[in-house]
Amino acid sequence: MNDKHSSLQRAQQPMPVFVRQALTEQGVWEEYHRRPAYQQNDYLMWINNAKHEETKNKRLAQMLHELKTGGVYMRMKHKPSQKSIL
């Protein structure tokens, strides 16, 4: 486990292939990795724990939207990820 994840309180979640593909295809891989380790892990746990594919896809869509938009994490304001407007 790398140092970035060493402070996680929960077990590190695996990243499903469809999530990795979506992050790459949507161009938000960097935004995902700029988030703190706990947020990355929480997003994955939230998606992984969905029982139905429809729910997994809905949660993935929300994560992608939040990464694109910035300033929000799990529908809550998250000032550190807010994108600056030039």
Secondary structure as UniProt FT lines:
FT   HELIX           3..5
FT   TURN            6..7
FT   HELIX           17..25
FT   TURN            26..27
FT   HELIX           29..34
FT   HELIX           37..48
FT   HELIX           53..69
FT   STRAND          72..73
FT   TURN            74..75
FT   STRAND          76..77
FT   HELIX           79..81
//
